């Protein structure tokens, strides 16, 4: 722009120029004013334009919370293990609630499991970044109780070891139990095993999905049969500060990008409660079926 008296510049006819910005090319249009400003107004205008604009005050920067729970058992793979003391059911558990009246399962053969994933679409682009499992276990020092083990991937490269570790928790007598896991969690894990070129251990095992017997028994009693509703209405469990499952993918991806681990820890808490709830729901369905048979004339 040519240097000259500012008033003469303000009197130029309407014109447009194009300038580069971070958003692309923008068009600046200068309009011819109705009248030139007087001397005092012009001085005030120039003073305003030349006044230094203070930079925004920087927020106090602190270290990013990257603390993950559990023990790192392999590069990028964390194992979170807890133990809830409780008596193991003394008798085999009937599967009559699942329309298998002549079958039962040994309590210690059950493995309740749930995954946290990068999305709900499924397919080869979706992966499980956390696998939670609970089983009744006799510990040499702690006695009987519900053992909860969770595998959490902190890097993409830890998936292979995570799958191998989960496979090591399964035995030929293991009976899987989930909530809609037959349609979602199990197929997803099978796909991940195949993509990792590992033996897929899930198809050979019995799988009791608690969603369908829960729907058959309690449909119409409450607004829906989501696990959170069943917890609240049937098991009298009220979660506090629970992170919705829909926010789990964002929590994990944010951590991978260098963000805080706070919400990822909340994902772990959510997953922990899910598998504990499955064990309680299984027992409640067994009891309800037995009570119904007893009351039937």
C-alpha positions in Angstrom: 0.0 0.0 0.0 1.4 3.5 -1.0 2.2 5.8 1.9 0.3 9.0 2.1 -2.1 11.0 4.2 -4.6 8.6 5.8 -7.5 10.9 4.8 -6.7 10.5 1.1 -6.7 6.7 1.5 -10.1 6.8 3.1 -11.5 8.7 0.1 -10.5 6.0 -2.4 -13.4 4.4 -4.3 -14.7 1.0 -3.2 -12.3 -1.8 -4.1 -11.5 -5.4 -3.1 -8.3 -7.3 -2.4 -7.6 -10.9 -1.6 -5.4 -11.9 1.3 -4.2 -15.3 2.4 -5.3 -16.5 5.9 -5.3 -19.8 7.8 -8.8 -20.4 6.4 -7.8 -19.9 2.8 -8.3 -16.8 0.6 -10.5 -14.1 2.0 -11.8 -11.0 0.3 -11.4 -7.6 2.0 -13.6 -4.8 0.8 -13.0 -1.2 1.6 -16.0 1.2 1.3 -15.9 4.8 0.5 -17.0 6.7 3.7 -19.7 9.3 3.6 -17.2 12.0 4.8 -13.6 12.2 5.8 -13.0 12.3 9.5 -11.9 15.6 11.1 -8.4 16.0 12.4 -9.2 15.1 16.0 -11.1 12.0 15.0 -8.3 10.9 12.7 -5.7 11.2 15.4 -7.9 9.1 17.8 -8.3 6.5 15.0 -4.6 6.3 14.4 -3.9 6.0 18.1 -6.3 3.2 18.4 -4.8 1.3 15.5 -1.3 1.7 16.8 -2.1 0.8 20.4 -0.5 -2.5 21.4 -3.0 -5.2 22.0 -2.1 -7.3 25.1 -1.6 -11.0 24.5 -4.0 -13.3 26.3 -2.7 -14.5 29.6 -1.4 -18.0 29.4 -3.0 -20.6 31.5 -0.9 -22.2 34.1 0.5 -25.2 32.4 1.0 -28.4 34.4 2.0 -31.9 33.6 -0.5 -34.0 31.7 -2.1 -36.8 33.8 -0.9 -39.9 32.0 -1.2 -42.3 34.9 -2.8 -45.6 34.0 -4.0 -48.2 36.6 -2.7 -51.6 37.0 0.7 -53.2 36.0 2.3 -53.0 32.6 2.8 -56.6 31.8 4.1 -56.0 28.3 5.1 -52.8 26.4 1.9 -50.8 26.2 -0.3 -53.5 27.8 -1.7 -53.0 31.4 -3.3 -55.6 33.6 -5.7 -54.3 36.2 -6.7 -57.0 38.7 -9.1 -56.7 41.7 -10.6 -59.3 44.0 -14.1 -59.0 45.6 -14.4 -61.4 48.5 -17.7 -63.4 48.3 -18.7 -67.0 48.6 -18.7 -69.0 45.4 -22.0 -70.7 44.7 -21.9 -74.1 46.2 -24.0 -75.9 43.6 -23.9 -76.1 39.8 -26.0 -73.2 38.3 -29.0 -74.2 36.2 -29.3 -72.9 32.7 -33.1 -73.2 32.6 -33.4 -69.4 32.4 -31.7 -69.7 29.0 -34.1 -72.3 27.7 -31.7 -75.1 28.6 -33.6 -76.8 31.4 -31.5 -80.0 31.5 -28.2 -78.2 31.6 -26.1 -76.6 34.3 -22.7 -75.0 34.7 -20.0 -75.1 37.4 -19.7 -71.6 38.9 -15.9 -71.6 38.5 -16.2 -72.4 34.8 -18.0 -69.2 34.0 -16.1 -66.2 32.6 -18.1 -63.0 32.4 -16.6 -60.7 29.8 -17.1 -57.3 28.2 -15.0 -55.2 25.8 -14.5 -51.5 25.3 -14.0 -50.7 21.6 -13.1 -47.9 19.2 -16.6 -47.8 17.8 -19.9 -49.6 17.4 -19.8 -50.1 13.7 -17.8 -53.3 13.8 -15.8 -54.5 10.9 -12.1 -54.8 10.5 -11.5 -51.1 11.4 -13.0 -51.5 14.9 -10.7 -52.9 17.6 -11.1 -53.7 21.4 -8.7 -51.6 23.4 -9.9 -53.1 26.7 -11.1 -56.6 27.6 -12.7 -57.1 31.1 -13.4 -60.5 32.6 -14.7 -61.7 35.9 -14.7 -65.2 37.3 -15.3 -66.9 40.7 -11.9 -67.9 42.0 -10.4 -69.5 45.1 -7.3 -67.6 46.1 -4.7 -69.1 48.3 -4.4 -66.1 50.6 -7.7 -64.2 50.0 -10.1 -67.1 50.0 -13.2 -67.2 47.7 -14.3 -64.3 45.7 -15.0 -62.7 42.3 -11.7 -62.0 40.4 -11.8 -59.1 38.0 -9.1 -58.9 35.4 -8.9 -56.2 32.8 -6.5 -55.8 29.9 -5.9 -52.2 28.6 -3.9 -51.3 25.5 -2.0 -48.1 25.9 -0.5 -48.4 22.4 -1.7 -49.9 19.1 1.2 -52.3 19.1 0.0 -54.0 22.3 -3.0 -55.7 20.6 -1.2 -59.0 19.8 -0.1 -59.5 23.3 -3.5 -58.6 24.7 -5.2 -61.2 22.5 -2.6 -63.8 23.5 -3.1 -63.0 27.2 -6.9 -63.2 27.0 -6.7 -66.5 25.2 -4.6 -67.8 28.1 -7.5 -67.1 30.5 -9.7 -69.6 28.5 -9.8 -73.3 29.1 -11.8 -76.0 27.2 -14.3 -76.0 30.1 -14.8 -72.2 30.1 -18.3 -71.0 29.6 -18.4 -67.4 28.4 -21.2 -65.1 29.6 -21.9 -61.6 28.3 -24.7 -59.0 27.7 -25.2 -58.9 23.9 -21.7 -60.3 23.5 -22.8 -63.0 21.2 -23.8 -60.4 18.6 -21.0 -57.8 19.2 -18.1 -58.6 21.6 -17.4 -62.2 20.5 -17.6 -61.5 16.7 -15.3 -58.5 17.2 -12.7 -60.5 19.1 -12.9 -63.3 16.6 -12.1 -60.8 13.8 -9.2 -59.4 15.8 -7.7 -62.8 16.3 -7.9 -63.6 12.6 -6.4 -60.3 11.6 -3.5 -60.9 14.1 -3.1 -64.4 12.5 -3.7 -66.1 15.9 -5.8 -69.1 16.7 -9.3 -68.0 17.5 -10.3 -69.5 20.8 -13.8 -68.3 21.3 -15.9 -70.3 18.8 -15.1 -73.6 20.5 -16.6 -72.4 23.8 -20.1 -72.4 25.1 -21.5 -68.8 25.4 -24.5 -67.7 27.5 -25.7 -64.3 26.5 -27.8 -62.8 29.3 -29.5 -60.2 27.1 -32.2 -62.4 25.7 -33.3 -64.2 28.9 -33.3 -60.8 30.6 -35.6 -59.4 27.9 -37.9 -62.4 28.1 -38.4 -62.0 31.9 -38.4 -58.3 32.4 -39.6 -56.7 29.1 -42.3 -54.3 29.9 -41.4 -53.9 33.5 -39.1 -50.9 32.9 -38.5 -48.5 30.1 -35.8 -50.7 28.5 -33.5 -53.6 29.2 -30.2 -51.8 28.9 -27.7 -53.1 31.4 -27.7 -49.8 33.3 -31.5 -50.1 33.7 -31.3 -53.6 34.9 -28.6 -52.6 37.4 -30.7 -49.8 38.8 -34.1 -51.5 38.8 -33.3 -55.2 39.5 -29.9 -55.2 41.3 -30.3 -51.8 43.1 -26.9 -50.7 41.8 -26.5 -47.0 41.3 -23.3 -45.9 39.5 -21.6 -42.6 40.4 -19.6 -40.5 37.9 -20.0 -43.2 35.3 -18.6 -42.5 31.9 -21.1 -43.4 29.2 -19.9 -46.2 26.9 -20.3 -43.9 23.9 -17.5 -41.7 25.2 -15.0 -44.6 25.6 -13.6 -44.4 22.1 -12.8 -40.7 22.5 -11.2 -41.3 25.9 -8.8 -43.8 24.4 -8.0 -41.9 21.3 -7.3 -38.8 23.3 -4.9 -40.7 25.4 -3.1 -42.1 22.4 -2.7 -38.5 21.1 -0.9 -37.5 24.3 -4.0 -36.4 26.3 -5.0 -37.0 29.9 -5.7 -40.5 31.2 -8.5 -39.4 33.5 -11.4 -40.4 31.3 -9.6 -43.6 30.3 -9.5 -44.6 34.0 -13.2 -43.9 34.1 -13.6 -46.3 31.2 -11.9 -48.9 33.2 -14.2 -48.3 36.2 -17.2 -48.6 33.8 -15.9 -51.9 32.4 -15.2 -53.2 35.9 -18.7 -52.6 37.0 -20.1 -54.2 33.8 -18.5 -57.6 34.4 -19.3 -57.5 38.1 -23.0 -56.8 37.2 -23.0 -59.8 34.8 -22.1 -62.2 37.6 -24.8 -60.8 39.8 -27.4 -60.8 37.0 -26.6 -64.4 36.2 -27.3 -65.5 39.8 -30.5 -63.4 39.8 -31.8 -65.1 36.7 -31.0 -68.5 38.1 -32.9 -67.6 41.3 -35.9 -66.1 39.5 -36.2 -69.2 37.3 -36.1 -71.4 40.4 -38.7 -69.3 42.2 -41.0 -69.4 39.2 -40.8 -73.2 38.9 -41.5 -73.5 42.6 -44.5 -71.3 42.6 -46.0 -73.0 39.5 -48.7 -75.5 40.6 
